[in-house]
Amino acid sequence: AQAAGGDAAAARAAHASLVRERPPLLQLLRQLASRPPLMELLDALPPLAPRWYSLASSPLASPGRAHLCVSIAAYTATDAAGTRHLRRGVASHFLERTAAPLLKAGGAEEAAAAVPVFWREPSGHELRLPPSPATPVVVIGPGTGLAPFRAFLQHRRFAHARKRLGPCVVYFGCRSRADDFLYGEELEPMHAAGAITLRTAFSREAPPATAGYWRGLRLNVDYVQDLLEEDGQRVAQLLLEQAGHLYVCGDGQSMASDVHAALRRIVEAHLSVSPAEAEERLQGLAQEGRYCREIWN
């Protein structure tokens, strides 16, 4: 019994080590000293999952071209010996390598590279602008979640006269204005011209001595949900009184739930209702197609 228990404990420890290390397949096979027949190995492996990207451009703004906004995925993992290994995202690094000559050449046609892509039949659940350009629009897209909303802004600009456009509020968040303020050179002039209201949260810009967490409180670390609550009255007016549409795109691990919680508190305060009633109202907006989310993990 003790031997069996010891074997089980060792197996759990080995599994925990693999989860922590996240070794590539070749490294895993080497660790296990395993050399399975190639065809059997290929049969046992699941197909590589597709990566679906929302376009970051409107065909009206760039006919014949499609823009992507991609985060280059990379992280470190530590093996059992304490050695750190760099892991790279498969799709994002493939695109980075493929696009490198084109970017180095400044977009010259002779440096163009071919990449096989697939498009998905519309399901009806995609993020879509409201039928009327006069409808107020609130978009929340931190990081690369901004991609579909850049396409929205381009479409509004090229498809409709400025005087026909309703209010558009853009919430964008990232760590640093200097390092990852995506499309800032486009958004800030639009804000200055009054075409949009731009609200930005840079979570790592406060001095380290004044930012962080203290007794469970977050201090001087700003996220988009904080801006939403600051603008709660205006957001509630656009969404609840002027039949506006609100869109969220981005990370589903924390951002989406935090934004949803902020919206629920905004509805609670504006309508003087309970949390459950506010949640019901948000669900109703989602069913009407006026609260739309595109979330990934």
C-alpha positions, -999 to +999 in steps of 0.1 A: +000+000+000+028+024+008+045+016-025+013+023-043+009+055-024+044+065-032+040+058-069+008+079-069+026+108-052+055+106-076+031+106-106+013+137-092+047+154-087+058+145-122+025+158-137+028+191-117+064+195-130+052+191-166+024+216-161+049+241-147+076+235-173+053+233-203+079+215-224+077+214-262+069+180-277+105+172-286+118+181-252+090+160-236+100+130-257+136+134-247+127+137-210+107+105-212+134+088-234+106+079-257+109+073-295+074+064-307+069+056-344+063+088-363+030+079-379+016+066-346+027+098-329+011+120-356-021+100-353-022+105-315-016+143-316-046+166-320-047+190-349-032+224-343-061+246-332-070+275-356-062+310-346-091+334-354-082+370-357-106+399-361-094+423-388-080+456-376-091+475-407-121+483-429-121+474-466-133+510-472-101+524-457-077+499-473-092+481-503-075+448-510-057+447-477-064+432-443-047+445-412-040+423-382-031+435-347-012+406-331+005+402-297+037+383-300+032+355-274+063+347-253+068+335-218+094+317-197+091+284-179+113+268-153+123+231-155+130+208-126+166+218-125+157+255-121+167+264-157+145+290-173+134+284-209+118+308-233+085+296-249+071+312-280+036+313-293+033+292-325+010+314-346+022+348-335+059+339-340+051+324-374+035+356-385+063+377-370+089+357-390+069+358-421+063+395-420+098+405-410+111+411-445+081+431-454+084+453-423+121+457-429+114+469-464+089+494-453+060+476-470+076+473-504+057+450-527+088+430-537+092+419-500+056+406-498+052+371-484+024+346-489+005+332-459-024+307-463-055+320-444-090+309-439-121+329-433-150+318-412-186+320-424-204+347-404-223+332-374-243+363-366-225+367-333-196+388-346-191+424-334-211+446-358-218+483-358-254+493-352-275+499-384-278+536-378-245+556-377-263+580-353-265+554-326-241+561-297-212+536-296-190+527-266-160+504-273-137+488-247-106+472-262-075+471-241-043+458-258-049+439-291-086+439-282-086+473-300-083+455-334-120+453-344-127+488-330-100+503-353-120+487-381-152+502-366-137+537-365-124+534-401-158+523-413-176+551-396-152+576-411-153+563-447-190+553-449-207+583-434-206+620-433-193+633-400-225+651-392-244+618-393-223+601-367-234+596-332-211+598-301-183+573-300-163+566-268-132+545-270-116+529-239-081+516-244-057+502-218-021+489-218+009+490-196+028+519-210+020+548-234+056+546-248+057+509-253+023+496-263-002+524-270-015+506-302-026+530-329-021+560-306-009+580-336-044+575-351-066+577-320-052+609-305-058+631-336-093+617-338-099+626-302-084+661-308-107+666-338-138+656-318-145+625-339-142+602-308-138+606-270-107+587-261-101+574-226-068+557-218-055+537-189-018+530-186-014+506-158+024+508-153+031+545-157+028+555-120+061+557-101+068+522-086+070+537-051+034+549-053+018+520-073+009+485-063-014+467-038-018+475-001-041+454+021-060+442-009-064+476-024-050+486-058-033+519-058-023+540-089-026+510-112-053+521-136-074+498-158-102+504-183-129+494-157-117+522-135-123+547-163-157+532-169-168+538-133-154+573-134-176+579-164-205+559-150-232+586-155-222+593-191-219+556-200-254+549-184-269+578-204-255+565-237-265+529-230-297+532-211-313+565-222-300+569-258-302+533-269-264+531-274-244+499-282-215+488-260-187+464-272-159+446-253-130+428-269-100+413-253-087+391-225-113+368-208-092+358-178-098+390-158-105+421-179-139+410-193-153+400-159-139+432-143-155+453-170-188+434-166-188+440-128-181+477-134-210+479-158-233+462-133-224+487-107-230+515-131-265+502-139-272+497-102-264+533-094-281+548-124-314+529-121-313+525-083-318+487-086-303+456-069-272+438-082-295+410-095-318+434-113-288+452-128-274+419-140-308+411-156-308+444-174-273+437-188-284+403-200-314+420-217-291+444-235-270+414-246-301+397-260-310+429-279-275+429-294-266+461-276-240+446-253-216+425-274-184+408-264-155+391-282-134+374-255-105+350-256-084+333-230 
